[in-house]
Amino acid sequence: MRIPALSGASREGTLFFHFGGPGLHPRDFLPELRRRWSSYDADDALHGGKRLLA
């Protein structure tokens, strides 16, 4: 699955997920991860960046 940056000028790199074996299919796992990360406070020093990625 590839999602390009909204603005080429603000592109910073690549985020790669390797699921590493049996488990959830990426079609199930990634939307759940997005839902979870969207709930974090953007000002949280540890998890705020995850909200931006979501």
Backbone bond lengths (Angstrom), bond angles and torsions (degrees), N, CA, C in turn:
res aa  C-N    CA-C-N  psi(-1)  N-CA   C-N-CA  omega(-1)  CA-C   N-CA-C  phi
1 M - - - 1.428 - - 1.524 107.07 -
2 R 1.289 118.25 128.98 1.462 120.52 179.52 1.521 108.55 -129.08
3 I 1.325 115.25 128.84 1.448 121.21 177.80 1.525 106.99 -123.23
4 P 1.326 118.19 112.60 1.459 120.14 -178.23 1.526 112.00 -72.19
5 A 1.316 115.33 157.88 1.460 121.29 176.09 1.518 109.44 -62.07
6 L 1.321 116.18 147.01 1.457 120.23 178.56 1.522 111.49 -64.18
7 S 1.318 115.66 -32.29 1.458 121.06 179.15 1.530 107.91 -132.16
8 G 1.324 116.88 121.68 1.456 120.12 179.67 1.512 113.02 -57.35
9 A 1.342 116.71 -31.60 1.466 120.62 -179.38 1.521 112.02 -68.64
10 S 1.329 117.52 -26.36 1.467 119.59 -178.15 1.526 112.55 -100.13
11 R 1.315 117.37 8.01 1.469 121.42 178.96 1.525 109.31 -63.84
12 E 1.332 116.67 134.27 1.464 120.49 -176.37 1.516 114.01 -118.18
13 G 1.297 119.18 -14.55 1.449 119.32 -178.13 1.504 111.24 153.03
14 T 1.317 115.70 -155.78 1.451 121.95 -173.81 1.514 110.24 -125.39
15 L 1.308 115.51 141.93 1.452 121.97 172.81 1.523 105.80 -113.19
16 F 1.317 116.68 121.47 1.455 121.79 -175.27 1.515 109.10 -117.77
17 F 1.315 117.37 129.16 1.459 122.10 175.25 1.510 108.98 -109.73
18 H 1.311 115.69 127.83 1.462 121.66 173.11 1.529 105.53 -119.47
19 F 1.307 116.74 115.75 1.450 120.70 -172.81 1.522 113.13 -77.25
20 G 1.301 118.43 -17.86 1.451 122.69 168.45 1.514 118.08 67.16
21 G 1.294 118.33 34.90 1.460 118.50 174.60 1.506 112.50 129.84
22 P 1.325 115.34 -167.36 1.461 118.68 -177.71 1.524 110.98 -63.88
23 G 1.272 114.80 147.97 1.465 119.95 -179.60 1.510 109.76 158.68
24 L 1.302 115.46 -150.00 1.454 120.51 -178.68 1.522 111.40 -71.22
25 H 1.294 115.30 147.38 1.460 121.21 174.09 1.530 107.54 -75.21
26 P 1.343 118.46 144.48 1.470 120.66 -179.67 1.525 113.32 -53.85
27 R 1.328 118.24 -30.70 1.471 119.62 178.68 1.516 111.19 -64.86
28 D 1.321 117.34 -24.68 1.461 121.26 178.12 1.525 111.24 -95.15
29 F 1.326 115.89 -40.74 1.465 120.92 -174.00 1.532 113.00 -70.20
30 L 1.319 117.23 -48.28 1.468 119.75 -174.60 1.527 113.58 -64.77
31 P 1.334 119.90 -42.37 1.479 117.72 175.55 1.535 112.45 -62.27
32 E 1.330 117.17 -36.39 1.466 120.03 177.48 1.525 110.47 -66.42
33 L 1.319 116.81 -41.35 1.467 120.78 177.43 1.522 110.21 -61.84
34 R 1.334 117.37 -42.40 1.468 121.44 177.79 1.524 110.59 -61.13
35 R 1.331 117.10 -43.69 1.461 120.63 179.40 1.528 110.71 -60.73
36 R 1.321 115.82 -44.60 1.459 120.07 -179.42 1.526 111.42 -66.04
37 W 1.334 116.91 -47.50 1.464 120.89 -178.40 1.525 111.84 -65.60
38 S 1.314 117.95 -30.21 1.469 121.17 179.47 1.523 111.77 -65.82
39 S 1.318 117.25 -20.45 1.466 120.52 -177.84 1.530 112.64 -83.16
40 Y 1.325 117.96 -12.04 1.468 120.10 -179.28 1.521 111.38 -73.08
41 D 1.321 115.50 150.42 1.462 122.12 175.98 1.525 108.38 -74.15
42 A 1.318 117.20 127.80 1.470 121.56 -178.60 1.531 111.90 -61.64
43 D 1.329 117.96 -22.89 1.469 121.29 -179.34 1.528 112.79 -89.49
44 D 1.312 117.90 -3.00 1.462 121.82 178.91 1.526 108.98 -66.88
45 A 1.326 117.12 123.97 1.458 121.44 -175.96 1.519 112.82 -62.71
46 L 1.330 117.50 -32.64 1.461 120.63 -177.83 1.523 113.02 -88.80
47 H 1.329 117.76 -40.64 1.461 120.69 -172.17 1.539 114.24 -113.50
48 G 1.301 119.06 -2.99 1.467 121.09 -176.75 1.509 113.98 -58.28
49 G 1.318 118.12 -35.69 1.450 121.47 179.19 1.521 112.18 -65.22
50 K 1.321 116.83 -29.93 1.465 120.29 178.29 1.520 110.77 -64.61
51 R 1.329 117.12 -36.92 1.475 120.34 178.45 1.528 109.33 -63.61
52 L 1.314 117.13 -40.15 1.470 119.99 178.67 1.531 110.81 -64.17
53 L 1.319 117.47 -38.25 1.459 120.82 178.07 1.523 111.73 -67.78
54 A 1.333 116.11 -36.93 1.466 119.98 -179.10 1.503 109.88 -62.59
